[in-house]
Amino acid sequence: MSDELIIIGGGLAGSEAAWQAAKRGVKVRLYEMRPEKMTEAHATSSLGELVCSNSLRSNDPHSAPGLLKAELSLAGSLIMEAAEATTVPAGSALAVDRTLFGEYITKKLSEDPHITIIREEVRTLPDTIAVIATGPLTSQSMTDALSGLAGEEYLYFYDAIAPIIDADSIDRNKVYAMSRYGKGGNDYLNCPMSKDEYEQFYQQILAAEKVNPKGFEEKKVFEGCMPIEVMAARGVDTMRYGPMKPVGLPDPRTGKDPYAVVQLRTENREMTAYNMVGFQTRLTWPEQKRVFSLIPGLEHADFLRYGSIHRNTFINAPALLNKDLSFKQRPHLFLAGQITGVEGYIESTAMGLIAGVNAALRIQGKTVPEVPPLSAHGALIRHITEAEGKHFQPSNINFGLFPVPEGLGRMRDKKLKRARTAELALEAWKEYCLQVHAA
C-alpha cells in the first residue's frame, strides 16, 4: 500500500478529509474534476463550493447542529475555520459569504505542503487507501464504479425523506399503537382521522406552498417514491389507498377502522423519534409544520427533521459500511460526505473529518479509535451503519439519532435533557480528540 492518501472529490467532505490527513503528516493527492468537468449545479472551481444555501444552520450549542459544529471546531475543522472567517449576519445561525468561503478553503489547501490538488476526473476506484467524497452529483463514471462495488440495488440517485417527530411531542391520548392486521406487534403509532378531518387535511395539502425542483433535479427520478402532495393531486381518495390506508388498523376505542390513518414508525431502538410513513414531500418547511399539525395527535408536534425530495447519490450504508466508514468488501476504501447517507453541509463535513482521520491513521499503521456513540459525530455514524437497511434514508443531525444517555430517559424537561445530552457529547468528543492526537 502507498503511504500517500488519495481523496476523490473537493467538496466539503473531501476538503475536510484532506485537511485532517495533512495535519497528521500524511501526503494527500486531492482530485477534483472541476473546472475541467462541471456538474449541473456548481458554478466555480472553488473547493468546498456551497451549491444551495449559504447557511450552516443554528449556532445554539444545545441544538443538534450547534453541537456538531462545536465538535468540528474542537477537532480543528478547516470548514468551520473558513465559516468563521467569512461569516455574514444571520441572527442565531452561522451563514457565510459563499464566494469568500470557497476561496478561503481553496487557498488553505493549495498552500499546505502535504496536499497536491489535481484537477481531473477519476473514473475508477483506487487500489490503495482512498477516501471517496464525490458528493450528491457524482459523475457517471464514478457512479458506474461505485455501482460495481456496491451493487445497483444498494446505490440510489434521489432521496425521498419523510418528516421525523420527537416522540415526547405526540399526544398519546389521540393515537394508538398497532401494526396492520396485528402483524408484527405494536410497532406503529396510528393517528386516526374522521372523514371531515381527512377532507380538511386533503384541501390544505393541495393549497400548501411547495418547493420548486432545481434545474438539475429531473422529475423522472422521483417517480419511484411519490410525494404526498402529488398523491393528493391525483384524487381525493388516492392517499387513503396509499400511505393513509386505514384497513386492518381498527381504533381500539371504537372497534372500527378509521376513515383514514397516518402511521408513525419508530426511528430508533429507544423510540424517542418517529417517522411519518409515506410522507415524503416537497412542501416548504413552514407549510409542513402547519399542515401536518392538523393530524390528530400531532397538533403540537416537534419536527426533528422536515421532509424533502431531491437529487442525491448515496449508498445503503448499513449494508455496506463499517463504523470507521470503510467499505466492508474493500476496507482500503473509505466513504465521506452525503454519499454515505448523511444530509447537509455540516454533516458531510463531519463524515469527511472522520474518514480523513481514519484513513490517515490506517496509512500510518496506527489504531483507529472508535467515535463515541454519545457524540454528534457518533450519532451520525450510528444512523448510517445501524439503521434498518430496508427503510434507510439520509438524515441530518438531530437529537432523535442520539442514544439516550444513562439517567436521562425519564427526564421530561426537553430543554434541560438536550442541554445535558450536549454536555455529555462534548465530554466524550474531547476524550476522542485526545485519543486521536495521541495515536
C-alpha positions in Angstrom: 0.0 0.0 0.0 1.1 3.6 -0.8 2.0 6.0 2.0 0.0 8.6 0.1 -3.7 9.1 0.6 -5.9 9.6 -2.4 -9.1 11.7 -1.9 -11.6 11.9 -4.7 -13.9 15.0 -4.6 -13.1 18.5 -3.4 -16.4 19.4 -1.8 -16.9 19.9 1.9 -16.2 16.3 2.9 -13.2 15.8 0.6 -11.6 19.1 1.6 -12.1 18.4 5.3 -10.7 14.8 4.9 -7.6 16.2 3.1 -7.0 18.8 5.8 -7.3 16.3 8.7 -5.0 13.8 7.0 -2.4 16.5 6.2 -2.5 17.7 9.8 -1.3 14.2 10.7 1.7 14.4 8.3 0.2 12.2 5.6 0.8 13.2 2.0 -2.5 13.8 0.1 -3.5 13.7 -3.5 -6.8 15.6 -3.7 -8.7 15.0 -7.0 -11.4 17.5 -8.1 -12.8 17.3 -11.7 -13.9 21.0 -11.7 -13.4 23.1 -13.8 -12.3 20.5 -16.4 -15.7 18.8 -15.9 -18.5 20.8 -14.3 -21.6 19.4 -12.6 -25.1 20.6 -13.3 -25.1 22.7 -10.1 -21.6 24.0 -9.5 -20.7 27.5 -10.8 -17.0 27.8 -9.8 -13.8 25.8 -9.5 -13.5 26.5 -5.8 -13.0 23.7 -3.3 -15.8 23.4 -0.8 -18.2 25.4 -3.0 -21.7 25.7 -1.5 -24.2 24.9 -4.1 -27.5 25.7 -2.4 -28.0 27.7 0.8 -25.2 29.7 2.4 -26.3 28.8 5.9 -24.6 26.3 8.1 -27.6 26.4 10.5 -28.0 27.1 14.2 -25.2 28.2 16.4 -27.1 27.3 19.6 -24.7 24.9 21.4 -27.7 23.0 22.8 -29.1 22.3 19.4 -28.0 19.3 17.4 -26.4 21.3 14.6 -24.8 23.6 17.1 -23.4 20.7 18.9 -22.0 19.1 15.8 -20.3 22.4 14.8 -18.8 22.7 18.3 -17.3 19.2 17.9 -15.9 20.1 14.4 -14.3 23.2 15.8 -12.7 21.2 18.7 -11.2 18.9 16.1 -9.6 21.8 14.2 -12.0 21.6 11.2 -11.0 23.6 8.1 -14.6 24.1 7.1 -15.5 25.6 10.4 -12.4 27.8 10.3 -13.4 29.0 6.9 -17.0 29.6 8.0 -15.9 31.8 11.0 -13.6 33.7 8.7 -16.2 34.5 6.1 -19.4 34.8 8.2 -22.2 37.2 7.3 -25.0 38.4 9.7 -27.7 35.7 10.1 -29.2 36.0 13.6 -28.6 32.9 15.6 -27.5 30.9 12.5 -24.0 30.6 11.0 -24.1 31.9 7.4 -21.2 32.7 5.1 -20.2 34.7 2.0 -20.1 31.6 -0.3 -17.6 33.1 -2.7 -15.1 34.1 0.1 -15.8 30.7 1.8 -14.8 28.7 -1.2 -11.8 30.9 -1.9 -10.6 30.5 1.7 -10.8 26.7 1.6 -9.1 26.6 -1.8 -6.2 28.8 -0.6 -5.6 26.9 2.6 -5.5 23.5 0.9 -3.4 24.9 -2.0 -0.8 26.3 0.4 -0.5 23.1 2.5 2.8 21.4 1.6 1.3 17.9 2.3 -1.5 18.4 -0.2 -1.3 18.1 -4.0 -4.5 19.2 -5.8 -5.1 17.5 -9.2 -7.9 18.9 -11.5 -9.1 15.9 -13.3 -11.9 13.3 -13.1 -11.2 10.0 -11.5 -13.1 7.2 -13.3 -12.1 4.1 -11.4 -11.7 3.1 -7.7 -8.1 3.2 -6.5 -6.3 0.0 -5.3 -4.6 2.0 -2.5 -6.1 3.6 0.6 -8.5 6.3 -0.5 -11.4 8.5 0.5 -14.4 8.7 -1.9 -16.1 12.0 -1.4 -17.8 12.7 -4.7 -21.0 14.1 -3.4 -24.6 14.1 -4.4 -23.7 15.0 -8.1 -21.2 12.2 -8.6 -20.1 11.8 -12.2 -21.4 9.0 -14.3 -18.0 7.2 -14.5 -17.6 7.2 -10.7 -21.3 6.2 -10.3 -20.6 3.2 -12.5 -17.5 2.3 -10.5 -19.5 2.6 -7.2 -22.3 0.6 -8.6 -19.9 -2.2 -9.5 -18.7 -2.2 -5.9 -21.9 -1.6 -4.0 -24.3 -3.3 -6.4 -27.0 -1.5 -8.2 -29.6 -2.3 -5.6 -27.6 -0.5 -2.9 -26.9 2.7 -4.9 -29.6 5.4 -5.0 -30.0 8.5 -7.1 -32.5 10.6 -5.2 -33.7 10.7 -1.6 -37.3 10.9 -0.5 -37.3 11.9 3.1 -40.4 11.9 5.4 -40.6 14.1 8.5 -39.4 12.8 11.8 -41.2 13.8 15.0 -40.0 13.9 18.6 -41.8 11.1 20.5 -42.4 13.3 23.5 -44.5 15.8 21.4 -47.0 13.2 20.2 -50.4 13.3 22.0 -50.7 9.7 23.2 -54.4 10.3 24.1 -55.2 10.6 20.4 -53.1 7.9 18.8 -52.9 4.1 19.3 -50.2 1.5 18.9 -50.9 -1.3 16.4 -49.4 -3.0 13.3 -51.7 -3.6 10.3 -53.8 -6.8 10.8 -52.0 -7.2 14.1 -48.9 -8.5 12.4 -45.5 -7.5 13.9 -46.8 -6.3 17.3 -47.5 -2.7 18.2 -44.6 -1.3 16.1 -46.5 1.7 14.7 -48.4 4.6 16.3 -51.6 5.4 14.4 -53.2 8.8 14.0 -56.9 8.2 13.1 -58.9 10.6 11.0 -62.6 11.1 10.6 -64.0 12.0 7.1 -64.2 15.7 8.0 -60.7 15.7 9.3 -59.3 13.9 6.3 -61.1 16.2 3.8 -59.8 19.3 5.6 -56.3 17.8 5.6 -56.6 17.0 1.8 -57.6 20.5 0.9 -54.8 22.0 2.9 -52.2 19.8 1.2 -53.5 20.9 -2.2 -53.3 24.6 -1.1 -49.9 24.4 0.6 -46.8 26.1 -0.8 -44.4 23.7 -2.5 -40.6 23.9 -3.2 -39.9 24.0 -6.9 -37.3 21.4 -8.1 -34.0 22.9 -9.2 -33.0 22.6 -12.8 -30.7 19.6 -12.2 -33.3 17.7 -10.3 -35.2 15.8 -13.0 -38.8 14.9 -12.2 -38.4 11.4 -13.5 -36.1 10.3 -10.7 -38.8 10.9 -8.1 -41.4 8.7 -9.7 -40.4 5.7 -7.6 -41.3 7.4 -4.3 -44.3 9.8 -4.9 -44.6 12.9 -2.8 -47.7 13.0 -0.6 -48.9 16.2 -2.3 -48.6 14.6 -5.8 -50.8 11.7 -4.5 -53.3 14.3 -3.2 -53.4 16.0 -6.6 -54.4 12.7 -8.3 -57.6 12.5 -6.4 -59.3 12.9 -3.1 -59.0 9.2 -2.1 -55.5 8.5 -3.5 -53.9 9.0 -0.1 -56.5 6.7 1.6 -55.5 3.9 -0.8 -51.8 4.7 -0.2 -49.9 5.6 3.0 -53.1 6.7 4.8 -54.9 3.4 4.2 -57.0 2.5 7.3 -57.7 -1.1 6.5 -56.5 -3.5 9.2 -56.0 -0.8 11.8 -59.2 -0.7 13.9 -59.2 2.1 16.5 -59.4 0.2 19.9 -61.7 2.9 21.2 -64.4 2.3 18.5 -63.5 -1.2 17.3 -63.8 0.1 13.7 -61.3 1.1 11.0 -61.0 4.9 10.9 -61.7 6.8 7.7 -58.0 7.4 7.2 -54.9 6.9 9.3 -51.4 8.4 9.4 -48.8 5.8 10.6 -45.7 6.7 12.6 -42.8 4.3 12.6 -40.1 4.4 15.3 -36.7 5.7 14.1 -34.5 4.2 16.8 -34.4 1.5 19.5 -35.1 4.0 22.2 -38.3 5.0 20.5 -37.5 8.7 21.0 -38.4 9.7 17.4 -41.0 8.6 14.9 -41.1 8.8 11.1 -44.3 9.8 9.2 -44.6 6.7 7.0 -45.0 7.5 3.3 -45.0 11.3 3.8 -42.0 12.2 1.6 -42.8 15.7 0.5 -41.8 18.9 -1.3 -44.0 21.2 0.9 -42.0 24.1 2.4 -40.9 23.6 6.0 -43.4 26.2 7.4 -46.2 24.5 5.4 -45.2 21.1 6.7 -45.5 22.4 10.2 -48.9 24.0 9.6 -50.5 21.2 7.5 -49.1 18.2 9.4 -50.1 19.7 12.7 -53.7 19.1 11.5 -53.2 15.4 12.0 -54.8 14.2 15.3 -52.1 13.6 17.9 -49.6 15.9 16.1 -51.1 19.2 16.9 -48.0 20.1 19.0 -45.5 18.0 17.0 -41.8 18.9 17.4 -40.3 18.2 14.0 -36.7 16.9 14.4 -36.4 16.7 10.6 -38.7 18.0 7.8 -39.4 16.0 4.7 -37.7 16.6 1.4 -37.1 15.1 -2.0 -34.1 15.9 -4.2 -31.4 14.7 -6.4 -28.8 12.8 -4.5 -26.3 9.9 -4.8 -25.9 7.8 -1.8 -25.4 4.1 -0.8 -27.2 1.8 1.5 -24.6 2.4 4.2 -26.0 0.0 6.8 -25.4 -2.9 4.4 -22.0 -1.7 3.0 -20.0 0.4 5.6 -18.0 -0.4 8.7 -18.2 2.0 11.6 -14.9 3.5 10.5 -16.5 4.5 7.2 -14.6 1.9 5.2 -16.3 -0.5 2.8 -16.9 -3.9 4.2 -15.8 -5.5 0.9 -12.8 -3.3 0.4 -11.6 -1.9 3.7 -8.9 0.3 2.0 -11.7 2.5 0.6 -13.4 5.0 2.8 -16.5 6.9 2.0 -17.3 10.5 3.2 -19.9 13.1 2.8 -23.5 12.9 1.5 -22.8 9.7 -0.4 -22.6 7.9 3.0 -26.3 8.8 3.7 -25.9 12.0 5.8 -27.8 15.1 4.8 -26.4 18.7 5.0 -23.3 20.7 4.9 -22.0 20.2 8.4 -23.0 16.5 8.4 -21.0 16.0 5.2 -18.1 17.8 6.7 -18.3 15.6 9.8 -18.1 12.4 7.8 -15.1 13.9 5.9 -13.4 14.6 9.1 -13.8 11.0 10.4 -12.9 9.5 7.1 -9.8 11.6 6.8 -8.6 10.9 10.3 -9.3 7.1 9.9 -7.6 6.8 6.5 -4.6 8.7 7.7 -4.2 6.5 10.8 -4.6 3.4 8.6 -1.8 4.6 6.4 0.4 5.2 9.4 -0.4 1.8 10.8 -2.0 3.2 13.9 -5.1 2.0 15.8 -8.3 3.8 14.8 -10.2 4.8 17.9 -14.0 4.4 17.9 -16.0 7.5 17.5 -18.0 7.8 20.8 -21.7 7.0 20.2 -22.8 9.8 22.6 -21.2 12.5 20.4 -22.9 14.1 17.4 -20.4 12.5 15.1 -21.1 9.2 16.7 -24.9 9.7 16.3 -24.5 10.2 12.6 -22.3 7.1 12.2 -24.8 5.1 14.3 -27.5 6.2 11.9 -25.7 5.3 8.7 -24.3 2.0 9.9 -27.1 0.7 12.2 -30.3 1.9 10.7 -32.7 -0.6 9.1 -31.4 -1.1 5.6 -34.8 -1.7 4.1 -36.0 1.8 5.1 -32.7 3.6 5.0 -32.8 7.3 4.0 -30.3 10.1 4.5 -30.6 12.2 7.7 -29.3 15.4 9.0 -28.2 15.7 12.6 -31.0 15.7 15.2 -31.4 14.5 18.7 -33.5 11.6 17.5 -30.3 9.9 16.3 -28.6 10.0 19.7 -28.7 7.1 22.2 -30.4 8.2 25.4 -27.7 8.9 28.0 -28.0 6.9 31.2 -30.2 8.6 33.7 -31.9 10.9 31.2 -34.5 8.5 29.9 -37.2 9.8 32.3 -36.3 13.4 32.2 -39.4 15.4 31.0 -37.9 18.8 30.6 -36.8 18.6 26.9 -34.7 21.7 27.0 -32.7 20.5 30.0 -32.5 17.0 28.6 -31.0 18.3 25.4 -28.6 20.6 27.2 -27.3 17.7 29.3 -27.1 15.4 26.2 -24.9 18.1 24.5 -22.7 18.4 27.6 -22.1 14.6 27.7 -21.5 14.6 23.9 -18.8 17.2 24.2 -17.1 15.4 27.1 -17.0 12.2 25.0 -15.8 14.0 21.9 -13.0 15.8 23.8 -11.7 12.4 25.0 -11.9 11.1 21.4 -9.9 14.0 20.2 -7.2 13.3 22.8 -7.0 9.7 21.7 -6.6 10.7 18.0 -3.9 13.3 18.9 -2.0 10.7 20.9 -2.3 8.0 18.2 
